[in-house]
Amino acid sequence: MNKKFIYLTIISVLIGVFLGSFISINRAQANFFNDFYNNYLKPSFEKIPKIVPEKESEKVAPKEENKEVYAPTVDYEQAVIKAIETASPAVISIVISKDLPVIEQCPYNPFSDLPEEFQQFFGNGLNFSQPCQKGIKKQEIGGGSGFIISSDGMIVTNKHVVNDEKAEYTVLTNDGKKYSAKILARDGIKDFAVLKISASDLPVIKLGDSDFIKLGQSAIAIGNALGEFRNTVSVGIVSGLSRNITASGGGMTEKIEGLIQTDAAINAGNSGGPLLNLRGEVIGINVAMVSGAQNIGFAIPINQVKKSIDSVKKTGRIVVPYLGVRYLMIMSEIARKEKLSVENGAIVRGNEDGPAVVKNSPADKAGIQMEDIILEINGEKIAQEKSLLSIIQKYSVGDEISLKILRNGKEIEIKVKLEEKPKE
């Protein structure tokens, strides 16, 4: 027991000496533990973030997550809706009706020419019948669309919608009213016609400017889809410009040039309806679709018919400027095949419809010849996107135009005075 006490005493002395060696004689009054805390522990504690309790009034509410809808999407949808609301009151449906014979099955005796005593062997022919007419009934045979361009009832549509001169046409306005329509004019070149109904204070659609259409811009088609679903709306883009097509239907075939191509759905019955921009303005007249394809439709640029519309308003008919040639548009393939010295222009050439130069036409009077290549009209070059016909349509009857022509390898200039296209 005494030994343990001695050992503890010795160890305590040694610890005291060891610790004492760290304490300066000049700072004997300093507390060792205070120095140890200040020099080693306090700097570490100060690095720990302090939590200061907030007063209730000083608490900051957490920021809410930004749930705003993507603005361009909203702006686009609102623009489409507004365009439709602006234009649709002036879009109409056209119902085509015609007096057609009522056909029924009537009893028929194929043995009526035989003597009566022999007819009994054939049952008097009462088991036979054949189609026969039982009067005439007015029936709906088709439909189309159109749009109102004057408050007193002038309407634009396609010529092929109202091409039957023996049919009757009824216009259904957006408010459900019915009007009998009269055909004012049918264009001899374009698939375009003007109707008239007896009404007043009708909503009118605004005509836009189709010369500044861009690929990819939005396009809205409105019409009487399938002749059944009035004011059907489809939305797409302008997917092509200056398209040339050969359209057929209703017993007629025609070549239409300089069309707008769109992927907005154009169905049967949409013909004659408007193709709109996002301002609700008409940029085209829906005219055709590609059968068997998806979302390939075409519209006549509205600027192509503005002069005709003005002509109908002023004179009651469509006055079309006329040169009097048949031609073939030159492309690179044709140029290579026929070894032509130019790859653009219109070569004056006849076809199954008639001679290259129509007799007594303005072209004939000016001296234009078969196989002449017309390069320019008043300095405007003829090309695939600017056909001879489309350029001629910019001028009026009585205008004198200057043609640059390539004849036998030499360029010459011929002046021609345009006349009114004669009725066919």
C-alpha positions in Angstrom: 0.0 0.0 0.0 2.9 2.3 0.9 4.6 1.5 -2.3 1.6 2.5 -4.4 1.4 5.8 -2.6 5.1 6.4 -3.3 4.6 5.6 -7.0 1.6 7.9 -7.4 3.5 10.7 -5.7 6.5 10.3 -8.1 4.2 10.2 -11.2 2.4 13.4 -10.0 5.7 15.2 -9.6 6.9 14.2 -13.0 3.6 15.4 -14.6 3.8 18.6 -12.8 7.4 19.2 -14.0 6.4 18.3 -17.5 3.5 20.6 -17.6 5.4 23.3 -15.9 7.9 23.4 -18.6 5.3 24.8 -21.0 4.4 27.7 -18.8 6.6 30.8 -19.0 7.8 32.2 -15.7 6.9 35.8 -17.0 3.3 34.6 -17.5 2.9 32.5 -14.4 -0.3 34.4 -13.6 -1.9 33.1 -16.9 -4.3 30.3 -16.7 -3.1 27.3 -18.8 -6.5 26.1 -19.7 -7.6 29.6 -20.9 -4.5 29.7 -23.2 -5.2 26.2 -24.5 -8.8 27.2 -25.3 -8.0 30.5 -26.9 -5.1 29.1 -29.0 -6.5 25.7 -30.1 -10.2 25.2 -29.5 -11.7 28.6 -30.1 -10.5 29.0 -33.7 -12.2 25.7 -34.6 -15.4 26.6 -32.9 -15.6 29.9 -34.7 -15.6 28.0 -38.1 -18.9 26.3 -37.1 -21.9 28.3 -38.6 -24.0 29.9 -35.9 -27.7 29.3 -35.9 -29.5 32.5 -34.9 -33.2 32.2 -34.3 -35.3 34.4 -36.5 -38.1 36.6 -35.4 -41.4 35.7 -36.9 -41.6 39.0 -38.8 -38.1 38.5 -40.3 -38.8 35.1 -41.8 -38.5 35.1 -45.6 -41.1 33.0 -47.5 -39.6 30.4 -49.8 -39.5 31.3 -53.5 -42.2 29.6 -55.5 -41.2 27.5 -58.5 -41.7 29.4 -61.8 -44.7 27.7 -63.4 -45.2 30.2 -66.3 -46.2 28.4 -69.6 -43.8 28.7 -72.5 -44.8 32.1 -73.8 -44.3 31.5 -77.6 -46.7 28.5 -77.4 -49.4 30.7 -75.8 -48.8 33.5 -78.2 -49.0 31.2 -81.2 -52.2 29.5 -80.0 -53.8 32.9 -79.3 -52.9 34.2 -82.7 -54.5 31.1 -84.4 -57.6 31.5 -82.4 -57.9 35.2 -83.1 -57.3 34.6 -86.8 -60.1 32.1 -86.9 -62.5 34.2 -84.9 -61.8 37.1 -87.3 -62.2 35.3 -90.5 -64.8 32.5 -89.9 -67.9 34.7 -89.9 -67.2 35.5 -93.6 -66.6 31.9 -94.6 -69.6 30.2 -96.3 -70.6 26.8 -97.5 -72.0 26.1 -101.0 -74.6 23.4 -101.7 -74.9 22.2 -105.3 -78.4 21.0 -106.3 -79.7 19.7 -109.6 -83.0 18.4 -111.0 -82.3 14.7 -111.5 -84.7 11.9 -112.8 -86.2 9.6 -110.2 -85.4 6.1 -111.3 -87.4 3.1 -110.1 -87.9 -0.5 -111.1 -91.0 -1.0 -113.2 -92.7 -4.2 -114.3 -91.6 -5.3 -117.7 -92.9 -7.9 -120.1 -90.3 -9.0 -122.6 -92.9 -11.1 -124.3 -95.4 -8.4 -125.0 -94.9 -8.7 -128.7 -96.1 -12.3 -128.7 -99.8 -13.3 -129.3 -101.7 -13.4 -126.0 -102.3 -17.1 -126.3 -98.6 -17.7 -126.1 -97.8 -15.1 -123.3 -99.6 -17.3 -120.8 -96.8 -19.9 -121.1 -94.3 -17.2 -119.9 -96.4 -16.0 -116.9 -97.3 -12.8 -118.7 -93.8 -11.5 -118.0 -94.7 -10.4 -114.5 -91.5 -11.6 -113.0 -89.4 -9.1 -115.0 -88.7 -5.5 -114.4 -86.5 -2.7 -115.8 -85.4 0.8 -114.7 -87.9 3.6 -115.5 -88.2 7.3 -114.7 -90.8 8.4 -112.2 -90.6 12.1 -112.4 -87.8 14.6 -111.5 -86.5 15.5 -108.1 -84.1 18.2 -107.0 -81.1 16.5 -105.2 -77.9 17.7 -103.7 -75.0 16.5 -105.8 -72.0 18.2 -104.1 -70.7 21.0 -102.1 -67.8 23.5 -101.7 -66.7 26.6 -99.8 -66.2 30.3 -100.4 -65.7 33.6 -98.6 -67.5 36.9 -98.6 -65.6 39.9 -100.0 -68.3 42.6 -100.0 -71.0 43.4 -97.4 -73.7 43.2 -100.1 -73.0 39.5 -100.8 -70.1 39.1 -103.3 -68.4 35.7 -102.8 -65.2 34.1 -104.1 -64.9 30.4 -104.7 -63.3 28.0 -107.2 -64.6 27.7 -110.8 -64.8 23.9 -110.5 -67.2 24.2 -107.6 -69.7 26.1 -109.7 -68.9 24.9 -113.2 -72.2 23.2 -113.9 -74.4 25.8 -115.6 -77.5 23.6 -115.2 -77.1 23.3 -111.4 -78.5 25.5 -108.7 -76.3 26.9 -105.9 -77.3 27.6 -102.3 -75.1 29.6 -99.9 -75.1 28.8 -96.2 -73.7 31.6 -94.1 -71.9 31.1 -90.8 -75.1 32.2 -88.9 -77.1 29.4 -90.5 -79.0 31.5 -93.1 -79.6 30.2 -96.6 -79.4 32.3 -99.8 -79.9 31.4 -103.5 -76.6 32.3 -105.3 -76.1 33.7 -108.8 -72.9 33.1 -110.8 -71.4 36.5 -111.7 -68.2 35.3 -113.5 -66.0 32.4 -114.1 -62.3 32.9 -114.9 -61.3 31.5 -118.3 -57.7 30.8 -117.1 -57.7 30.3 -113.3 -59.8 28.1 -111.2 -61.7 31.1 -109.8 -65.3 32.3 -109.8 -67.4 35.0 -108.2 -71.0 34.5 -106.8 -73.6 36.9 -105.6 -76.3 36.6 -103.0 -79.0 39.2 -102.1 -78.1 40.4 -98.6 -76.6 43.3 -96.8 -74.4 44.1 -93.8 -72.6 40.8 -94.2 -69.2 40.2 -92.5 -66.3 40.6 -94.9 -63.0 38.9 -94.9 -59.8 40.9 -95.4 -57.5 40.0 -98.4 -53.8 39.8 -97.5 -50.7 40.0 -99.7 -49.5 36.7 -101.1 -46.3 38.2 -102.7 -44.5 38.1 -99.3 -45.4 34.6 -98.2 -42.4 32.7 -96.7 -41.7 29.0 -96.5 -42.5 27.7 -93.0 -45.0 30.5 -92.1 -48.2 29.4 -90.5 -51.3 28.7 -92.7 -54.9 28.1 -91.6 -57.5 26.4 -93.9 -61.2 26.8 -93.3 -64.0 25.2 -95.3 -66.9 22.8 -95.7 -64.9 19.6 -95.3 -66.3 16.7 -97.2 -69.4 18.8 -98.0 -70.7 17.9 -94.5 -68.6 19.5 -91.7 -69.1 23.3 -92.1 -66.3 25.7 -91.0 -63.8 22.9 -90.4 -60.4 24.4 -89.4 -57.0 22.9 -90.0 -53.6 24.4 -89.2 -50.2 23.9 -90.9 -47.5 25.8 -92.6 -46.6 27.0 -96.1 -44.6 24.0 -97.4 -44.0 25.1 -101.0 -44.3 28.0 -103.4 -44.8 28.5 -107.1 -46.1 24.9 -107.6 -47.5 23.9 -111.0 -50.0 21.1 -111.1 -52.5 19.4 -113.4 -55.8 19.0 -111.5 -58.7 16.9 -112.5 -62.2 16.4 -111.1 -65.8 17.0 -112.0 -65.2 15.9 -115.6 -62.6 18.6 -116.2 -58.8 18.8 -116.3 -56.7 21.9 -116.1 -53.2 23.0 -115.5 -52.8 25.5 -112.6 -49.6 27.5 -112.1 -47.9 29.4 -109.3 -49.7 27.7 -106.4 -49.0 27.7 -102.7 -48.4 24.3 -101.2 -49.5 23.7 -97.6 -49.7 20.8 -95.2 -52.9 22.2 -93.6 -55.5 19.6 -94.4 -57.5 20.5 -97.5 -60.3 17.9 -98.0 -63.0 17.5 -100.6 -65.5 20.3 -99.9 -62.7 22.7 -98.8 -62.4 23.9 -102.4 -63.0 27.6 -102.6 -62.4 28.3 -99.0 -59.7 30.7 -97.7 -56.1 29.9 -96.7 -55.3 32.4 -93.9 -52.2 33.9 -92.3 -52.0 34.5 -88.5 -53.7 37.9 -89.0 -56.8 36.3 -90.3 -56.1 37.6 -93.8 -56.7 35.6 -97.0 -53.4 34.6 -98.7 -54.9 31.9 -100.9 -57.9 30.1 -102.2 -57.9 26.4 -101.4 -58.1 24.6 -104.7 -56.7 21.0 -104.8 -55.2 18.2 -102.8 -53.0 15.3 -103.9 -55.0 12.0 -103.9 -53.3 9.2 -102.0 -50.9 11.5 -100.2 -51.1 13.0 -96.7 -51.2 16.7 -96.1 -50.3 18.0 -99.6 -52.7 20.6 -100.6 -52.6 23.7 -102.8 -54.1 27.2 -102.9 -54.2 29.9 -105.5 -52.3 33.0 -104.3 -54.8 35.7 -103.6 -52.8 38.3 -105.5 -53.4 36.3 -108.7 -57.1 37.1 -108.5 -57.2 40.6 -107.0 -57.4 42.2 -110.5 -60.2 39.8 -111.5 -62.1 40.7 -108.3 -61.8 44.4 -109.0 -62.9 43.7 -112.6 -66.0 42.0 -111.4 -66.8 44.8 -109.0 -66.4 47.4 -111.7 -67.8 45.7 -114.8 -69.6 42.6 -113.5 -67.3 40.3 -115.4 -63.7 39.1 -115.4 -61.5 40.7 -118.1 -58.4 38.7 -118.8 -55.4 40.0 -120.8 -54.4 37.8 -123.7 -51.3 37.2 -125.7 -52.3 34.3 -127.9 -49.5 31.7 -127.8 -49.2 28.1 -126.6 -45.8 27.4 -125.0 -43.6 25.0 -123.2 -41.6 26.1 -120.2 -37.9 25.4 -120.6 -36.1 23.5 -117.9 -32.6 22.2 -117.7 -33.7 18.7 -118.8 -35.5 20.1 -121.9 -32.6 22.4 -122.7 -30.2 19.4 -122.7 -32.5 17.1 -124.6 -33.2 19.7 -127.4 -29.7 21.2 -127.2 -31.0 24.7 -126.5 -28.7 27.6 -125.8 -30.7 28.8 -122.8 -32.2 27.0 -119.7 -35.0 29.5 -118.9 -37.8 30.9 -120.9 -40.9 29.8 -122.8 -40.6 28.1 -126.2 -43.6 28.9 -128.4 -44.9 25.5 -129.5 -48.2 24.0 -130.4 -49.8 21.0 -128.8 -53.0 18.9 -129.0 -55.1 21.9 -128.1 -54.0 23.9 -131.1 -51.3 25.8 -133.0 -48.3 27.6 -131.4 -49.6 31.1 -132.3 -53.4 31.7 -132.3 -54.6 33.3 -135.6 -55.4 37.0 -135.3 -54.2 37.1 -131.7 -52.0 39.9 -130.4 -49.0 37.6 -130.8 -49.9 36.8 -134.4 -50.3 40.5 -135.2 -46.9 41.3 -133.6 -45.1 38.7 -135.6 -44.3 36.1 -133.0 -43.4 32.8 -134.6 -43.4 29.1 -133.7 -40.2 28.0 -131.9 -39.5 31.5 -130.7 -38.1 31.5 -127.1 -39.6 34.3 -125.0 -37.0 35.2 -122.4 -38.3 38.3 -120.8 -41.4 40.5 -120.5 -40.7 44.2 -119.8 -37.3 43.1 -118.3 -38.8 40.4 -116.1 -37.2 37.0 -116.7 -39.4 34.0 -117.4 -38.5 31.0 -115.2 -40.1 28.0 -113.5 -41.3 30.1 -110.6 -42.4 32.9 -112.9 -44.2 31.5 -115.9 -45.2 33.4 -119.0 -48.9 33.2 -118.0 -48.4 34.5 -114.5 -46.4 37.5 -115.7 -49.0 38.3 -118.4 -51.7 38.3 -115.8 -50.0 41.3 -114.0 -51.0 43.5 -116.9 -54.3 44.9 -118.2 -56.1 44.8 -121.5 -54.6 47.5 -123.7 -51.2 47.5 -122.1 -48.2 47.4 -124.5 -45.5 45.0 -123.4 -42.0 44.4 -124.7 -40.8 40.8 -125.3 -37.2 39.8 -125.5 -37.2 36.8 -127.9 -34.4 34.4 -128.9 -34.9 33.5 -132.6 -32.4 31.4 -134.6 -29.7 32.2 -132.0 -30.3 36.0 -132.0 -32.1 38.1 -129.5 -34.7 40.5 -130.8 -37.3 42.7 -129.2 -41.0 42.7 -130.1 -43.7 44.9 -128.8 -47.2 43.5 -128.3 -50.5 45.2 -127.3 -52.5 42.9 -125.1 -56.2 42.3 -125.9 -59.1 40.8 -123.9 -59.2 37.0 -124.0 -62.0 35.9 -126.3 -64.7 33.6 -124.9 -64.1 29.9 -125.6 
